[in-house]
Amino acid sequence: MHRFLIWYCILSPIVFALVIAVLGFITPGYDPVYRTISELVLGRYGWIQQANFIQFTICLIVLSHTFPKYLMHEQTRKVWTNVFRFCALMLAVVTLFPTPPLESLRAPISSVSPEGIAHWFALAVFFVASPVGIWLMSHSIATEPQFRHLARITSLCGYTCCILTALWLILFYGRFEFSYFGLLQKVDGVVCVCCFESFTLSVFRAHNMNKIVS
């Protein structure tokens, strides 16, 4: 069962990215270069993207239980468990409360639906908390001999995502002549997927090494 859960976590981010790519091209009226990932929920195949969000949320929950088991230090286990749970919670909120269309986000907040406010509030909380979470993750994992390599990966991918998100916000709310908001967000998403893949593959390697030792 444990091996199955590890394989689920390996495949989940890949499936997440592939579903977004496919839906981006087959959803009528959806421009994958301009529209955000969350806006896929508003289209004809929105239920598929909802399910996609849910399966990735489950992946984060599973990681919060499986990954820390291979860590030596209690403090590192607490940090990584809580970060995975926090990410799962934020993604669950984003899934539960769909986004409004991109254009409405520049309107006064009083005209945005409560669901839309909840959706973007969760994203805002995640963005503000991310630098602290990345710092805690990278510094704590650096003390783990088997996972020390993840410190640099976590910092590089994590802070790259923060910079790309900040750039997105500046371009959007600064009302710059820019038509690639969806593409920029998806590049950000690819970096996140690569980061999670490095986590899950490291767990897979640790699991196999423990089997050999035992």
C-alpha positions as CSV (number, residue, x, y, z in Angstrom):
1,M,0.0,0.0,0.0
2,H,2.8,2.4,0.9
3,R,4.5,1.8,-2.5
4,F,1.2,2.5,-4.2
5,L,0.9,5.8,-2.4
6,I,4.4,6.8,-3.5
7,W,3.6,6.0,-7.1
8,Y,0.4,8.0,-6.8
9,C,2.4,11.0,-5.7
10,I,4.9,10.5,-8.5
11,L,2.1,10.4,-11.2
12,S,-0.3,13.0,-9.7
13,P,1.7,16.2,-10.6
14,I,2.3,14.8,-14.1
15,V,-1.4,14.0,-14.6
16,F,-2.2,17.5,-13.2
17,A,-0.1,19.2,-15.8
18,L,-1.3,17.0,-18.7
19,V,-5.0,17.5,-17.9
20,I,-4.4,21.3,-17.8
21,A,-2.6,21.1,-21.2
22,V,-5.3,19.0,-22.8
23,L,-8.3,21.0,-21.4
24,G,-6.5,24.2,-22.5
25,F,-6.8,23.1,-26.1
26,I,-10.2,21.4,-26.2
27,T,-12.2,23.8,-24.0
28,P,-14.4,26.0,-26.3
29,G,-13.6,29.7,-26.0
30,Y,-10.6,29.2,-23.7
31,D,-7.4,30.8,-24.7
32,P,-4.6,28.9,-22.9
33,V,-2.1,31.8,-23.5
34,Y,-4.4,34.4,-21.8
35,R,-6.7,32.5,-19.5
36,T,-5.6,31.2,-16.1
37,I,-5.6,27.6,-15.0
38,S,-8.5,28.2,-12.6
39,E,-10.7,29.5,-15.4
40,L,-10.8,26.0,-16.9
41,V,-13.3,25.3,-14.2
42,L,-15.7,27.8,-15.8
43,G,-15.7,26.0,-19.2
44,R,-17.5,23.0,-20.7
45,Y,-15.2,20.5,-19.1
46,G,-14.9,22.3,-15.8
47,W,-15.8,19.2,-13.8
48,I,-12.7,17.5,-15.1
49,Q,-10.5,20.4,-13.8
50,Q,-12.3,20.3,-10.5
51,A,-11.5,16.6,-10.3
52,N,-7.9,17.4,-11.3
53,F,-7.6,19.9,-8.4
54,I,-9.0,17.3,-6.0
55,Q,-6.6,14.5,-7.1
56,F,-3.6,16.9,-6.6
57,T,-5.0,18.0,-3.2
58,I,-5.0,14.3,-2.2
59,C,-1.4,14.0,-3.4
60,L,-0.4,16.8,-1.1
61,I,-2.2,15.1,1.8
62,V,-0.5,11.8,1.1
63,L,2.9,13.5,0.9
64,S,2.3,15.1,4.3
65,H,2.1,11.5,5.7
66,T,4.7,9.6,3.6
67,F,7.5,12.1,3.1
68,P,8.2,12.9,6.8
69,K,8.6,9.2,7.6
70,Y,12.0,9.2,5.9
71,L,13.3,12.3,7.7
72,M,15.7,11.9,10.7
73,H,15.0,15.2,12.6
74,E,11.7,15.9,14.3
75,Q,11.9,19.6,13.4
76,T,12.3,18.9,9.7
77,R,9.3,16.4,9.9
78,K,7.1,19.1,11.5
79,V,8.1,21.7,8.9
80,W,7.5,19.6,5.9
81,T,4.3,18.0,7.2
82,N,2.8,21.4,8.0
83,V,3.8,22.9,4.7
84,F,2.3,20.1,2.7
85,R,-0.9,20.3,4.8
86,F,-1.0,24.1,4.3
87,C,-0.7,23.7,0.5
88,A,-3.4,21.1,0.5
89,L,-5.7,23.4,2.5
90,M,-5.2,26.3,0.1
91,L,-5.8,24.1,-2.9
92,A,-8.9,22.7,-1.4
93,V,-10.3,26.3,-0.8
94,V,-9.4,27.2,-4.4
95,T,-11.2,24.1,-5.6
96,L,-14.3,24.7,-3.4
97,F,-14.6,28.4,-4.5
98,P,-14.2,28.8,-8.3
99,T,-12.5,31.8,-9.7
100,P,-14.5,34.6,-11.5
101,P,-13.4,35.5,-15.1
102,L,-10.0,37.2,-15.2
103,E,-11.5,40.6,-16.3
104,S,-13.6,40.9,-13.2
105,L,-10.5,40.9,-10.9
106,R,-9.8,44.4,-11.9
107,A,-13.2,45.6,-10.9
108,P,-14.0,47.0,-7.4
109,I,-14.0,44.2,-4.8
110,S,-17.7,44.9,-4.0
111,S,-18.6,43.7,-7.5
112,V,-16.7,40.3,-7.1
113,S,-18.7,37.3,-5.9
114,P,-18.0,35.9,-2.4
115,E,-16.7,32.7,-4.1
116,G,-14.3,34.7,-6.2
117,I,-13.1,36.7,-3.2
118,A,-12.5,33.4,-1.3
119,H,-10.7,31.9,-4.2
120,W,-8.2,34.8,-4.6
121,F,-7.9,35.4,-0.9
122,A,-6.6,31.8,-0.6
123,L,-4.1,32.4,-3.4
124,A,-3.0,35.7,-1.7
125,V,-2.4,34.0,1.6
126,F,-0.5,31.3,-0.2
127,F,1.7,33.8,-2.0
128,V,2.4,35.9,1.1
129,A,3.3,32.8,3.2
130,S,5.4,31.1,0.4
131,P,8.8,32.8,1.0
132,V,8.7,31.9,4.7
133,G,7.6,28.3,3.9
134,I,10.3,27.9,1.2
135,W,13.0,29.2,3.7
136,L,11.9,26.8,6.4
137,M,11.8,23.9,4.0
138,S,15.1,24.5,2.4
139,H,17.0,25.2,5.7
140,S,15.4,22.2,7.5
141,I,16.0,19.7,4.7
142,A,19.6,20.7,4.5
143,T,20.2,18.9,7.8
144,E,19.0,15.6,6.3
145,P,21.8,13.5,4.8
146,Q,19.5,11.6,2.5
147,F,17.6,14.6,1.3
148,R,20.2,17.4,1.4
149,H,20.0,17.8,-2.3
150,L,16.4,19.0,-2.0
151,A,17.5,22.2,-0.2
152,R,18.9,23.8,-3.4
153,I,16.0,22.5,-5.5
154,T,13.4,23.8,-3.0
155,S,15.0,27.3,-2.9
156,L,15.5,27.5,-6.7
157,C,12.1,26.3,-7.7
158,G,10.3,28.0,-4.8
159,Y,11.7,31.5,-5.2
160,T,11.4,31.3,-9.0
161,C,7.7,30.7,-8.6
162,C,7.5,33.6,-6.2
163,I,9.2,35.9,-8.7
164,L,7.0,34.7,-11.6
165,T,3.8,35.2,-9.4
166,A,5.0,38.7,-8.4
167,L,5.6,39.5,-12.1
168,W,2.2,38.3,-13.0
169,L,0.5,40.5,-10.3
170,I,2.5,43.6,-11.4
171,L,1.7,43.1,-15.1
172,F,-2.0,42.4,-14.4
173,Y,-2.8,45.0,-11.8
174,G,-0.5,47.5,-13.4
175,R,-2.6,47.2,-16.5
176,F,0.3,46.7,-18.8
177,E,-0.3,45.7,-22.4
178,F,0.4,42.0,-21.9
179,S,-1.6,39.1,-23.3
180,Y,0.2,36.2,-21.9
181,F,-1.1,35.9,-18.3
182,G,-2.2,32.3,-18.8
183,L,1.1,31.3,-20.3
184,L,3.1,33.0,-17.5
185,Q,1.0,31.3,-14.9
186,K,1.5,27.9,-16.6
187,V,5.2,28.3,-16.7
188,D,5.0,29.0,-13.0
189,G,3.0,25.8,-12.7
190,V,5.5,23.7,-14.6
191,V,8.2,24.9,-12.2
192,C,6.0,23.8,-9.3
193,V,5.4,20.4,-10.9
194,C,9.1,19.8,-11.4
195,C,9.7,20.7,-7.7
196,F,7.1,18.3,-6.5
197,E,8.4,15.6,-8.8
198,S,11.8,16.0,-7.2
199,F,10.2,15.5,-3.8
200,T,8.3,12.4,-4.8
201,L,11.2,10.8,-6.7
202,S,13.4,11.4,-3.6
203,V,10.8,9.5,-1.5
204,F,10.8,6.7,-4.0
205,R,14.5,6.4,-3.9
206,A,14.6,6.5,-0.1
207,H,11.9,3.8,0.0
208,N,13.9,1.5,-2.3
209,M,17.1,2.1,-0.4
210,N,15.4,1.2,2.9
211,K,14.1,-2.0,1.3
212,I,17.6,-2.9,0.2
213,V,19.0,-2.3,3.7
214,S,16.3,-4.2,5.4
